[in-house]
């Protein structure tokens, strides 16, 4: 098994962050990697934690992960929508498509456990 370190960088999908918060040991190897995410993932994350736990925990998680948010440009929007359209049978969310395209453009892996991404290139798929 490969040891990951701070030189490794991944785009963390909301699914991955939630699994880490829940203590899924399959994600332990990603605890020392650098993280990037889009604002849409932060929105999904906050809502999910608010729904599953409470406002206090959701707000704390929001603050913790806010520093990892990177911006998106018009090319990301266009490419994400084209990717979503080409893969409309997978029923991917806008947030997932934007994150995937950011990861591709930055030549980093998109970390997720969402089953829709299991057989797509540039994915680090972890359940």
C-alpha positions as YAML, in Angstrom:
chain: A
units: angstrom
residues:
- id: 1
  name: UNK
  ca: [0.00, 0.00, 0.00]
- id: 2
  name: UNK
  ca: [1.29, 3.46, -0.90]
- id: 3
  name: UNK
  ca: [2.03, 5.94, 1.88]
- id: 4
  name: UNK
  ca: [0.56, 9.34, 1.17]
- id: 5
  name: UNK
  ca: [2.10, 12.53, 2.52]
- id: 6
  name: UNK
  ca: [1.78, 16.30, 2.49]
- id: 7
  name: UNK
  ca: [3.25, 16.43, -1.02]
- id: 8
  name: UNK
  ca: [0.18, 14.59, -2.29]
- id: 9
  name: UNK
  ca: [-2.83, 16.71, -3.13]
- id: 10
  name: UNK
  ca: [-6.40, 15.59, -3.80]
- id: 11
  name: UNK
  ca: [-9.68, 17.19, -4.64]
- id: 12
  name: UNK
  ca: [-11.93, 15.98, -1.80]
- id: 13
  name: UNK
  ca: [-15.47, 15.31, -2.89]
- id: 14
  name: UNK
  ca: [-18.13, 15.91, -0.24]
- id: 15
  name: UNK
  ca: [-18.57, 12.14, 0.05]
- id: 16
  name: UNK
  ca: [-14.91, 11.73, 1.03]
- id: 17
  name: UNK
  ca: [-15.03, 14.41, 3.70]
- id: 18
  name: UNK
  ca: [-18.18, 12.97, 5.24]
- id: 19
  name: UNK
  ca: [-16.59, 9.51, 5.36]
- id: 20
  name: UNK
  ca: [-13.52, 10.96, 7.08]
- id: 21
  name: UNK
  ca: [-15.73, 12.75, 9.61]
- id: 22
  name: UNK
  ca: [-17.63, 9.51, 10.24]
- id: 23
  name: UNK
  ca: [-14.33, 7.75, 10.91]
- id: 24
  name: UNK
  ca: [-14.26, 5.43, 7.88]
- id: 25
  name: UNK
  ca: [-10.86, 3.76, 8.26]
- id: 26
  name: UNK
  ca: [-10.57, 3.32, 4.49]
- id: 27
  name: UNK
  ca: [-9.85, 7.07, 4.36]
- id: 28
  name: UNK
  ca: [-7.15, 7.04, 7.05]
- id: 29
  name: UNK
  ca: [-4.39, 7.10, 4.46]
- id: 30
  name: UNK
  ca: [-5.62, 10.51, 3.27]
- id: 31
  name: UNK
  ca: [-5.30, 12.28, 6.62]
- id: 32
  name: UNK
  ca: [-1.92, 13.80, 5.72]
- id: 33
  name: UNK
  ca: [-2.60, 14.92, 2.18]
- id: 34
  name: UNK
  ca: [-3.28, 18.43, 0.99]
- id: 35
  name: UNK
  ca: [-6.93, 19.13, 0.23]
- id: 36
  name: UNK
  ca: [-8.69, 21.29, -2.31]
- id: 37
  name: UNK
  ca: [-12.42, 21.61, -2.77]
- id: 38
  name: UNK
  ca: [-14.95, 23.93, -4.41]
- id: 39
  name: UNK
  ca: [-17.42, 26.17, -2.65]
- id: 40
  name: UNK
  ca: [-20.24, 23.86, -3.77]
- id: 41
  name: UNK
  ca: [-18.69, 20.98, -1.82]
- id: 42
  name: UNK
  ca: [-18.55, 23.20, 1.24]
- id: 43
  name: UNK
  ca: [-22.24, 24.00, 0.80]
- id: 44
  name: UNK
  ca: [-23.12, 20.28, 0.48]
- id: 45
  name: UNK
  ca: [-20.92, 19.42, 3.45]
- id: 46
  name: UNK
  ca: [-22.46, 22.02, 5.74]
- id: 47
  name: UNK
  ca: [-25.98, 20.95, 4.83]
- id: 48
  name: UNK
  ca: [-25.21, 17.26, 5.29]
- id: 49
  name: UNK
  ca: [-23.67, 17.81, 8.74]
- id: 50
  name: UNK
  ca: [-26.51, 20.14, 9.73]
- id: 51
  name: UNK
  ca: [-29.02, 17.47, 8.72]
- id: 52
  name: UNK
  ca: [-27.21, 14.53, 10.31]
- id: 53
  name: UNK
  ca: [-25.86, 16.22, 13.45]
- id: 54
  name: UNK
  ca: [-26.59, 19.82, 14.47]
- id: 55
  name: UNK
  ca: [-25.88, 23.48, 13.72]
- id: 56
  name: UNK
  ca: [-22.94, 23.76, 16.12]
- id: 57
  name: UNK
  ca: [-21.07, 20.84, 14.55]
- id: 58
  name: UNK
  ca: [-22.01, 21.94, 11.01]
- id: 59
  name: UNK
  ca: [-20.68, 25.45, 11.63]
- id: 60
  name: UNK
  ca: [-17.46, 24.08, 13.14]
- id: 61
  name: UNK
  ca: [-16.89, 21.80, 10.12]
- id: 62
  name: UNK
  ca: [-17.70, 24.70, 7.78]
- id: 63
  name: UNK
  ca: [-14.95, 26.81, 9.36]
- id: 64
  name: UNK
  ca: [-12.49, 23.92, 9.34]
- id: 65
  name: UNK
  ca: [-12.84, 23.21, 5.61]
- id: 66
  name: UNK
  ca: [-13.35, 26.79, 4.35]
- id: 67
  name: UNK
  ca: [-9.59, 27.27, 3.97]
- id: 68
  name: UNK
  ca: [-9.43, 24.50, 1.35]
- id: 69
  name: UNK
  ca: [-11.87, 26.11, -1.10]
- id: 70
  name: UNK
  ca: [-10.45, 27.17, -4.44]
- id: 71
  name: UNK
  ca: [-12.16, 29.35, -7.02]
- id: 72
  name: UNK
  ca: [-13.69, 28.33, -10.29]
- id: 73
  name: UNK
  ca: [-13.53, 30.08, -13.63]
- id: 74
  name: UNK
  ca: [-15.71, 30.09, -16.72]
- id: 75
  name: UNK
  ca: [-13.76, 27.22, -18.30]
- id: 76
  name: UNK
  ca: [-14.52, 25.02, -15.28]
- id: 77
  name: UNK
  ca: [-18.21, 25.85, -15.57]
- id: 78
  name: UNK
  ca: [-18.30, 25.07, -19.30]
- id: 79
  name: UNK
  ca: [-16.26, 21.88, -19.01]
- id: 80
  name: UNK
  ca: [-18.25, 20.69, -15.97]
- id: 81
  name: UNK
  ca: [-21.54, 21.16, -17.77]
- id: 82
  name: UNK
  ca: [-20.24, 19.36, -20.86]
- id: 83
  name: UNK
  ca: [-19.00, 16.50, -18.67]
- id: 84
  name: UNK
  ca: [-22.35, 16.35, -16.87]
- id: 85
  name: UNK
  ca: [-24.24, 16.36, -20.17]
- id: 86
  name: UNK
  ca: [-22.05, 13.62, -21.70]
- id: 87
  name: UNK
  ca: [-22.63, 11.53, -18.57]
- id: 88
  name: UNK
  ca: [-26.27, 12.43, -17.95]
- id: 89
  name: UNK
  ca: [-27.14, 8.76, -17.48]
- id: 90
  name: UNK
  ca: [-25.02, 8.80, -14.28]
- id: 91
  name: UNK
  ca: [-27.13, 11.60, -12.76]
- id: 92
  name: UNK
  ca: [-24.10, 13.49, -11.43]
- id: 93
  name: UNK
  ca: [-24.57, 16.63, -9.37]
- id: 94
  name: UNK
  ca: [-23.25, 20.02, -10.45]
- id: 95
  name: UNK
  ca: [-20.93, 20.03, -7.42]
- id: 96
  name: UNK
  ca: [-19.46, 16.66, -8.37]
- id: 97
  name: UNK
  ca: [-18.93, 17.67, -12.00]
- id: 98
  name: UNK
  ca: [-17.29, 20.96, -11.06]
- id: 99
  name: UNK
  ca: [-15.01, 19.19, -8.58]
- id: 100
  name: UNK
  ca: [-14.07, 16.53, -11.08]
- id: 101
  name: UNK
  ca: [-13.17, 19.11, -13.73]
- id: 102
  name: UNK
  ca: [-11.12, 21.17, -11.27]
- id: 103
  name: UNK
  ca: [-9.20, 18.01, -10.33]
- id: 104
  name: UNK
  ca: [-8.57, 17.18, -14.00]
- id: 105
  name: UNK
  ca: [-7.42, 20.70, -14.82]
- id: 106
  name: UNK
  ca: [-5.03, 20.72, -11.85]
- id: 107
  name: UNK
  ca: [-3.78, 17.18, -12.64]
- id: 108
  name: UNK
  ca: [-4.78, 15.87, -9.23]
- id: 109
  name: UNK
  ca: [-6.99, 12.94, -8.25]
- id: 110
  name: UNK
  ca: [-10.66, 13.38, -7.40]
- id: 111
  name: UNK
  ca: [-11.21, 11.50, -4.13]
- id: 112
  name: UNK
  ca: [-14.69, 10.04, -3.75]
- id: 113
  name: UNK
  ca: [-16.69, 6.96, -2.93]
- id: 114
  name: UNK
  ca: [-19.69, 7.96, -5.05]
- id: 115
  name: UNK
  ca: [-20.52, 4.87, -7.08]
- id: 116
  name: UNK
  ca: [-21.24, 6.94, -10.21]
- id: 117
  name: UNK
  ca: [-17.51, 7.75, -10.44]
- id: 118
  name: UNK
  ca: [-16.20, 4.22, -9.92]
- id: 119
  name: UNK
  ca: [-15.16, 3.63, -13.53]
- id: 120
  name: UNK
  ca: [-14.17, 7.13, -14.59]
- id: 121
  name: UNK
  ca: [-10.55, 8.15, -15.17]
- id: 122
  name: UNK
  ca: [-8.69, 10.40, -12.70]
- id: 123
  name: UNK
  ca: [-10.65, 9.07, -9.72]
- id: 124
  name: UNK
  ca: [-9.31, 7.78, -6.43]
- id: 125
  name: UNK
  ca: [-12.31, 5.63, -5.56]
- id: 126
  name: UNK
  ca: [-12.58, 4.63, -1.90]
- id: 127
  name: UNK
  ca: [-15.63, 3.10, -0.21]
...
